[in-house]
Amino acid sequence: MSVSPTQGQAPLWSAASAYESYVGRWSRRVAPKFLRWLAVPPGGRWLDVGCGTGMLSRTILARCDPASVTGVDLSDAFLAHARSELADPRARFHSGDAQSLPVEDASFDAVVSGLVLNFVPDQPRAVAELRRAARPGGTVAAYVWDYAEGMQMMRHFWDAAAALDPDSAGGRDEALRFPLCRPGPLAALFRDAGLTAVEVTDITVPTPFRDFEDYWTPFLAGGAPAPGYCMALPEERRAALREALRAALPAGPDGSITLSARAWAVRGTA
């Protein structure tokens, strides 16, 4: 699943193809496990908040037999990509902010959000909106990357960047900027919104890279925090970061690099 832009952040998340090669391909591995954990009965109406390129919506359609899926995102580029990829008549996509959803109260059986909440300025307001959109007894759920420890591709990047550039890189590291990427704060956010039966689980998926270039190239697209930091570096410092990462990553005899990515998922009942 893609990250939705929040207000004022749309330029960071405007390139659907760049996002897909960066983390979209790994989010696709998380989505089926997330939906299996939710176990929403068939025939439900789903709302996908911060739908991005439509990956989670596509997985819902393929695996959950929904009556409908409505996706909401702020990025016109992401919405255009989602519409072009999903011709299913059960799917529709609208422009909208997670903090003020363009939907009626109590109108969905399941309201989900993948890899979005960290980037929303007012997170309690956003979760209140998720709850508002769900019918009484409906499922409200989300997942975020474990930037602190479990998202290894980013952890290696920021550890190498901080070693070379402690003054600047430390302030960009998602692990420091997003305290929500841990189970306790995530569960508390849902409970404070009035959701009941709140549970948190981890979802870990492999993230294999063909070689170092497969790992490194997405960081050259700009946009998201790590690629944006990378491309803002002078060429000499970017080259130093590249070589530090090449030395640190656990490459196999054939040059392939196998890491893992952990997401924390939370669910509650409206």
Backbone torsions as a table, in degrees:
resi	resn	phi	psi	omega
1	MET	NA	148.8	-178.5
2	SER	-93.3	160.8	175.1
3	VAL	-83.0	133.6	177.0
4	SER	-82.5	143.3	171.9
5	PRO	-71.6	148.2	172.9
6	THR	-105.8	174.2	-175.1
7	GLN	-56.5	126.9	-179.2
8	GLY	86.5	-1.7	-176.0
9	GLN	-115.9	4.0	-173.5
10	ALA	-52.7	-38.9	-179.9
11	PRO	-60.9	-27.0	-179.5
12	LEU	-67.6	-24.7	-171.5
13	TRP	-128.0	36.3	-173.3
14	SER	-91.1	-15.7	-175.2
15	ALA	-103.2	102.5	-175.6
16	ALA	-62.3	-41.8	-177.1
17	SER	-66.7	-37.8	178.3
18	ALA	-65.8	-41.5	179.0
19	TYR	-63.3	-42.0	-179.1
20	GLU	-58.8	-44.0	-178.2
21	SER	-73.8	-23.0	-178.5
22	TYR	-80.0	-67.9	179.9
23	VAL	-128.8	-11.4	-179.8
24	GLY	-57.5	-39.3	-178.2
25	ARG	-65.6	-27.8	178.7
26	TRP	-85.5	-33.0	175.3
27	SER	-60.8	-33.7	178.2
28	ARG	-59.6	-27.4	178.7
29	ARG	-79.9	-27.2	-179.7
30	VAL	-77.1	-40.0	-170.6
31	ALA	-53.6	-48.1	-179.1
32	PRO	-61.6	-37.7	179.1
33	LYS	-68.2	-38.8	177.0
34	PHE	-60.8	-47.4	-178.0
35	LEU	-68.6	-36.4	176.9
36	ARG	-62.5	-39.5	178.6
37	TRP	-65.3	-37.4	-179.0
38	LEU	-69.7	-38.0	177.0
39	ALA	52.7	47.7	176.9
40	VAL	-73.6	132.4	-179.2
41	PRO	-60.9	153.4	177.5
42	PRO	-60.6	159.0	174.8
43	GLY	83.9	8.2	-177.7
44	GLY	-85.0	162.2	172.7
45	ARG	-97.0	124.4	-175.1
46	TRP	-111.7	145.7	171.5
47	LEU	-122.2	123.6	-179.8
48	ASP	-108.4	104.7	-173.5
49	VAL	-92.7	124.8	-171.8
50	GLY	73.7	48.0	-171.1
51	CYS	-67.2	-19.0	177.5
52	GLY	56.8	-129.3	-177.1
53	THR	-78.8	1.3	174.9
54	GLY	91.9	10.9	-175.9
55	MET	-62.8	-47.9	-179.4
56	LEU	-67.0	-40.6	176.6
57	SER	-58.0	-43.3	179.0
58	ARG	-61.6	-40.5	-179.3
59	THR	-69.5	-37.6	175.6
60	ILE	-60.0	-46.5	-179.5
61	LEU	-62.0	-37.8	-175.9
62	ALA	-77.5	-29.0	-168.8
63	ARG	-117.9	-18.9	-169.5
64	CYS	-113.0	-0.6	178.5
65	ASP	48.1	55.6	-177.7
66	PRO	-80.0	159.0	170.5
67	ALA	-72.7	-36.4	179.8
68	SER	-161.5	158.4	173.3
69	VAL	-134.7	124.2	176.3
70	THR	-111.4	123.8	177.8
71	GLY	-105.2	139.7	179.2
72	VAL	-128.3	132.4	177.7
73	ASP	-155.9	157.7	177.9
74	LEU	-87.7	-19.6	-174.1
75	SER	-87.0	115.9	177.2
76	ASP	-62.6	-35.6	-179.7
77	ALA	-65.6	-42.6	178.7
78	PHE	-65.6	-42.7	179.9
79	LEU	-63.6	-39.6	177.6
80	ALA	-62.6	-40.9	177.7
81	HIS	-62.9	-45.5	-179.7
82	ALA	-61.0	-44.5	-179.9
83	ARG	-64.8	-36.5	-178.6
84	SER	-71.4	-27.8	-176.5
85	GLU	-91.6	-20.8	-174.8
86	LEU	-120.8	101.0	178.5
87	ALA	-94.5	2.7	-178.5
88	ASP	-59.9	127.0	-178.5
89	PRO	-64.2	-16.1	178.1
90	ARG	-78.5	-10.4	-175.1
91	ALA	-104.6	138.6	173.3
92	ARG	-143.6	150.0	-174.9
93	PHE	-131.4	137.3	-177.3
94	HIS	-133.7	149.3	172.5
95	SER	-75.9	135.5	179.2
96	GLY	-179.9	161.8	-177.5
97	ASP	-101.2	135.9	177.8
98	ALA	-59.8	-23.5	-178.0
99	GLN	-86.3	-7.4	178.9
100	SER	-155.2	75.9	-171.3
101	LEU	-68.2	137.0	-179.3
102	PRO	-84.6	54.3	-178.3
103	VAL	-136.9	160.5	179.1
104	GLU	-78.8	159.9	177.2
105	ASP	-62.9	147.2	169.1
106	ALA	49.1	44.2	-172.8
107	SER	-112.6	3.6	-178.2
108	PHE	-133.1	145.9	176.9
109	ASP	-80.4	-29.6	178.9
110	ALA	-140.6	128.8	177.7
111	VAL	-121.6	119.3	-174.1
112	VAL	-129.3	158.4	-179.9
113	SER	-151.2	120.9	-177.3
114	GLY	-111.3	121.9	173.8
115	LEU	60.3	36.5	-174.6
116	VAL	-119.0	-41.3	-166.4
117	LEU	-59.0	-32.7	178.7
118	ASN	-58.4	-29.0	-172.1
119	PHE	-97.8	2.9	179.9
120	VAL	-90.7	126.0	-177.6
121	PRO	-58.4	-45.0	-178.8
122	ASP	-110.2	87.1	-174.9
123	GLN	-66.9	-42.9	176.5
124	PRO	-58.5	-39.9	178.2
125	ARG	-63.8	-40.6	-179.7
126	ALA	-63.7	-44.1	-179.7
127	VAL	-68.9	-33.4	173.4
128	ALA	-61.5	-36.6	176.6
129	GLU	-68.0	-39.9	176.1
130	LEU	-59.3	-44.3	-180.0
131	ARG	-66.0	-40.7	-179.8
132	ARG	-59.8	-36.8	-176.4
133	ALA	-75.0	-20.2	-176.2
134	ALA	-87.2	143.2	174.9
135	ARG	-69.6	157.0	174.8
136	PRO	-55.2	129.3	-176.6
137	GLY	86.8	-5.1	180.0
138	GLY	-75.9	167.2	-178.7
139	THR	-93.8	132.8	173.0
140	VAL	-122.4	126.7	-173.2
141	ALA	-151.0	157.9	179.8
142	ALA	-156.5	164.6	168.8
143	TYR	-144.5	151.9	-180.0
144	VAL	-136.6	152.6	175.1
145	TRP	-69.0	145.2	173.2
146	ASP	-83.2	80.9	-178.2
147	TYR	-64.3	-28.5	-174.8
148	ALA	-64.5	-42.2	-174.9
149	GLU	-138.7	-41.9	-163.2
150	GLY	-87.8	-14.8	179.0
151	MET	-92.2	85.3	-165.3
152	GLN	-66.5	-34.3	-179.5
153	MET	-61.0	-38.2	178.1
154	MET	-79.5	-35.5	-179.5
155	ARG	-62.3	-44.6	176.3
156	HIS	-60.2	-43.2	-178.9
157	PHE	-59.9	-52.1	-174.5
158	TRP	-71.4	-32.9	176.5
159	ASP	-63.4	-43.2	178.1
160	ALA	-66.8	-41.6	-179.7
161	ALA	-64.2	-42.4	-178.7
162	ALA	-66.9	-33.3	177.7
163	ALA	-65.5	-34.1	-178.9
164	LEU	-89.3	-28.1	-170.4
165	ASP	-144.7	63.8	-172.8
166	PRO	-60.9	-33.2	-176.4
167	ASP	-68.8	-39.4	-175.1
168	SER	-95.4	-46.1	-173.6
169	ALA	-65.4	-36.5	-177.4
170	GLY	-57.4	-35.3	-179.4
171	GLY	-75.3	-12.6	-179.6
172	ARG	-97.2	-19.3	-174.2
173	ASP	-59.0	122.9	-179.2
174	GLU	-60.3	-29.5	179.7
175	ALA	-61.5	-32.4	179.8
176	LEU	-88.7	-31.3	-176.5
177	ARG	-81.6	-24.4	-171.7
178	PHE	-123.3	82.8	179.1
179	PRO	-63.5	-15.2	-179.6
180	LEU	-68.0	-10.7	-174.8
181	CYS	-80.5	25.2	177.6
182	ARG	-128.1	154.1	-173.5
183	PRO	-60.4	-42.9	-176.1
184	GLY	-60.9	-55.3	179.0
185	PRO	-61.5	-33.5	-179.2
186	LEU	-67.0	-45.9	178.3
187	ALA	-64.5	-41.4	-179.3
188	ALA	-62.4	-38.2	179.0
189	LEU	-59.7	-42.7	180.0
190	PHE	-71.4	-41.8	178.9
191	ARG	-64.3	-41.3	-179.2
192	ASP	-65.4	-22.0	177.3
193	ALA	-82.1	-1.4	178.6
194	GLY	91.8	7.1	177.2
195	LEU	-76.4	148.6	-178.5
196	THR	-112.1	169.7	179.0
197	ALA	50.5	44.3	-176.4
198	VAL	-75.1	131.8	178.0
199	GLU	-134.7	150.6	176.0
200	VAL	-127.3	140.3	175.7
201	THR	-139.6	160.0	175.6
202	ASP	-99.8	145.4	175.2
203	ILE	-127.2	114.9	-178.1
204	THR	-115.0	132.7	-179.8
205	VAL	-130.5	151.3	174.9
206	PRO	-74.1	147.5	176.8
207	THR	-128.8	80.8	-178.6
208	PRO	-81.7	136.1	176.2
209	PHE	-114.2	137.3	-178.5
210	ARG	-59.2	-39.6	-178.0
211	ASP	-165.0	-175.0	-178.0
212	PHE	-63.0	-38.3	-178.9
213	GLU	-63.0	-35.7	177.5
214	ASP	-63.6	-35.2	175.5
215	TYR	-72.9	-46.6	-169.2
216	TRP	-77.9	-39.4	-171.7
217	THR	-55.4	-41.5	179.2
218	PRO	-60.8	-22.9	178.0
219	PHE	-74.9	-7.2	-179.8
220	LEU	-95.8	2.9	-178.1
221	ALA	-88.2	-8.9	-176.2
222	GLY	69.7	-169.7	174.5
223	GLY	94.9	-95.8	-176.2
224	ALA	-62.1	166.6	-171.6
225	PRO	-52.6	-51.5	-177.5
226	ALA	-68.1	-49.8	175.9
227	PRO	-60.5	-36.2	178.6
228	GLY	-63.5	-42.7	176.8
229	TYR	-62.9	-45.7	-177.9
230	CYS	-57.6	-47.1	-175.6
231	MET	-76.4	-14.6	176.3
232	ALA	-82.9	-12.4	-179.5
233	LEU	-72.5	146.3	169.2
234	PRO	-59.6	153.8	-173.7
235	GLU	-55.4	-40.2	-177.6
236	GLU	-65.2	-41.8	-179.8
237	ARG	-72.6	-33.8	175.7
238	ARG	-65.1	-38.3	177.3
239	ALA	-64.9	-38.3	178.5
240	ALA	-65.6	-39.5	177.7
241	LEU	-64.7	-42.9	178.4
242	ARG	-56.6	-47.3	-177.0
243	GLU	-71.3	-32.9	176.2
244	ALA	-64.5	-40.3	178.0
245	LEU	-68.4	-41.3	179.5
246	ARG	-58.1	-38.7	-179.2
247	ALA	-74.3	-30.1	-173.4
248	ALA	-87.8	-29.0	-174.1
249	LEU	-73.2	143.5	-176.2
250	PRO	-82.0	83.4	-178.2
251	ALA	-83.8	141.9	175.9
252	GLY	-82.5	176.9	-179.7
253	PRO	-56.7	-30.8	180.0
254	ASP	-90.6	5.2	179.9
255	GLY	89.9	-8.1	-179.9
256	SER	-71.3	153.5	-178.0
257	ILE	-127.8	120.8	-180.0
258	THR	-113.6	113.8	176.6
259	LEU	-117.1	-174.5	174.8
260	SER	-137.8	160.5	179.0
261	ALA	-131.5	127.8	178.2
262	ARG	-111.4	133.2	172.2
263	ALA	-114.1	149.0	170.9
264	TRP	-102.1	127.2	179.7
265	ALA	-111.4	142.9	179.3
266	VAL	-132.0	143.0	175.3
267	ARG	-140.3	154.3	176.7
268	GLY	-153.5	172.9	-178.9
269	THR	-112.9	131.8	-178.5
270	ALA	-74.5	NA	NA
